[in-house]
């Protein structure tokens, strides 16, 4: 018996005394496919037909197809679905390597199971060819040239709609499916004067997000970034707030300091937790009064600076441990955002990798084979986006004028040049100059602290920076822990 609810455009089917809501069937999903509909998708089970329209699953499983095109295919409630390139399939996947009836998806004992239907090129789950396999949250599925990730998501009614956020902007960033909702509020507050706190592991793109906030804010001044872990405590105040000529021994000229350099613009205090406590009190005063007091200048100067702070560890933990002032934390935490590791953004890897290839090849990036995409998505990237970017640069150099990147290319490049976790340079690479090699060893031993590494080697801090500037493949942030 069929019940038709024309007002809601829903169909119901009575099975064993229960009313099952089914979405409308589309003739061909490959042409103008709607991301919210699925052939035969069971979305609600109820014993009351009146309540069916108001009931929705709290969470739903979705296959997020990543290549050759991006679209979502809901799975929750699926009873029996066919995948392939034939018109009778629930999920039509046109393209090379897909059989007419390639695989079947069904529910068994409360879990979703996918079965290969003797397809020519096989069905792959998490990089392994399978005959039959359960599909759960995080499973990577490949059928021919189609690669998708199974995700457990909020229901359509509860999902945060992504703002009108550009996929790429003047900051050079690329915002994917996971990051866009996270940056929703950040985009909204970017034009305000609120201080922003950005937290995330090394390589997740904290400075990239800060630059994007500056671009969105339309502030007319410059974007200035300061790594607080790189300045010695004795010089930290002068570096931040500047000094007048003759204010201390050796001050043969005046210097504006980072705050005045960023006037009418944005100042990023990266690794802000590394600031000494004595300087934190003076920073709090600047944030409260909007005036900086360069050394030797008792009157001070007014500044209009949007302050952003970044840290690898949550600052509230530093407050609890007594390493960061609570009042400064409250002042800086106008709005906060936590950037996820790349392993939690797997669905962004294909588009992000393509973006990085385009960036470093002047727009002439090679194509990426589906098997290469699959391998990139199954690999752990402990160095996050920074590590992925380094790999993109390296594979462009090693492949030369190749048109397509294959899985074999990716495996060979990773095996020949493994990238240590969180590092962009191997300290034992051949043909290093002895002085540079000693510097790399010292930086590694002292966690990227330039002052301590210079003291250990008996050279000046400026000499360290000159050596690093002459070696473009060395990233100082990679040594910091």
DANORZI-V618272 format. One record per pair of residues at least 4 apart in sequence whose ideal C-beta (glycine too) atoms are under 6 Angstrom apart, sorted by the first residue. I is the first residue (numbers start at 0). J is the second residue. Records with the same first field share a line. If there is no record, write none. Layout:
# DANORZI-V618272
I: J, J
This chain:
# DANORZI-V618272
0: 13
2: 11
4: 9
7: 52
9: 20
10: 21
11: 18, 20, 48
12: 19
13: 18
14: 19
17: 44, 46
18: 45, 48, 51
19: 41, 44
20: 42, 43, 51
22: 36, 40
24: 38
27: 91
28: 32, 91
29: 91, 93
32: 70
34: 70, 71
35: 155
37: 72, 73
38: 89
39: 89
40: 73, 76
41: 76
42: 76
43: 51, 54
45: 50, 51, 54
50: 54
55: 154, 156
56: 75, 154
58: 151
59: 73, 75, 152, 154
60: 74, 75, 151
61: 71, 73, 150, 152
62: 72, 147, 149
63: 71, 147, 148, 150, 346
64: 70, 147
65: 146, 346, 349
66: 146, 349, 372
67: 144
72: 90
74: 111
77: 104
78: 106
79: 105
80: 89, 104
81: 88, 89, 103
82: 88, 90, 101, 102
83: 88, 98, 99, 100, 101
84: 92, 93, 97, 99
85: 99, 100
92: 97, 142, 145
94: 143, 144
95: 144
96: 120, 143, 144
97: 101, 142, 143
98: 118, 119
100: 116
101: 118, 142
102: 113, 115, 116, 122
103: 114, 116
104: 113
105: 112
106: 111
107: 112
110: 133
111: 134
112: 133
113: 132, 134
114: 131
115: 122, 130
120: 143
121: 128
122: 129, 142
123: 128, 141
124: 129, 132, 138, 140
125: 139
126: 377
134: 138, 149
136: 151
138: 149
139: 148, 376, 377
140: 147
141: 146, 373
144: 369
146: 369, 372, 373
148: 345, 346
153: 157, 158
159: 180, 183
161: 179, 180
162: 183, 186
164: 174, 179, 186
166: 174
167: 173
168: 214
169: 214
170: 210, 211, 214
172: 207, 211
173: 351, 354
174: 178, 179
175: 347, 350
176: 346
177: 344, 347
178: 182
182: 186
185: 336
188: 193, 334
189: 212, 215, 216
190: 216
193: 333, 334
194: 306, 331, 333
195: 307, 334
196: 308, 331, 332, 335
197: 205, 208, 309, 336
198: 310, 313, 337
199: 203, 205, 338
200: 340
201: 421
202: 382, 383, 384, 385
203: 338, 383
204: 208, 384
205: 309
206: 224
209: 267, 307
210: 222
213: 222, 265
218: 264, 265
219: 263
220: 262, 263, 264
221: 264
222: 264, 265
223: 257, 260, 261, 266
224: 267
225: 257, 268
226: 269, 270
227: 268, 270, 271, 273, 274
228: 270, 273, 479
229: 449
230: 235, 238
231: 450
232: 275
234: 238
235: 278
236: 240, 278
237: 242, 294
239: 256, 257
240: 256, 258, 291, 293
241: 254, 255, 256, 259, 293
242: 246, 250, 254, 293, 294, 295
243: 253, 293, 295, 296
244: 250, 252, 253
245: 250
246: 250, 294, 295
255: 259, 260
258: 291, 302, 304
261: 266, 304
262: 302
263: 303
265: 305
266: 304, 306
267: 307
268: 308
269: 309
271: 308, 310
272: 310, 317, 323
274: 278, 279
279: 324, 327
283: 327
284: 288
285: 291
286: 330
289: 301
290: 299, 301
291: 300, 302
292: 299
308: 331
310: 314
312: 316
314: 323, 328
317: 322, 323
318: 323, 325, 328
323: 328
328: 332
339: 343, 344
340: 383
341: 380, 383, 384
342: 379
345: 376
347: 351
348: 352, 375, 376
349: 372
355: 388, 391
356: 360, 364, 391
357: 362, 364
359: 392, 395
360: 364, 395
365: 401, 402, 403, 404
366: 403
367: 371, 372, 404
368: 403, 405
370: 406
371: 404, 405, 406, 409
374: 406, 409
380: 386, 387
381: 420
382: 386, 420, 421
386: 418
389: 423
393: 416
394: 398, 412
397: 412
404: 408
422: 477
423: 474, 477
424: 473
426: 439, 440, 443
431: 435, 436
435: 466
438: 466
441: 452, 455, 456
442: 447, 452, 478
443: 478
445: 451, 452
446: 479, 480
447: 475, 478, 479
449: 460, 463
450: 460
453: 458, 460, 463
458: 462
467: 473
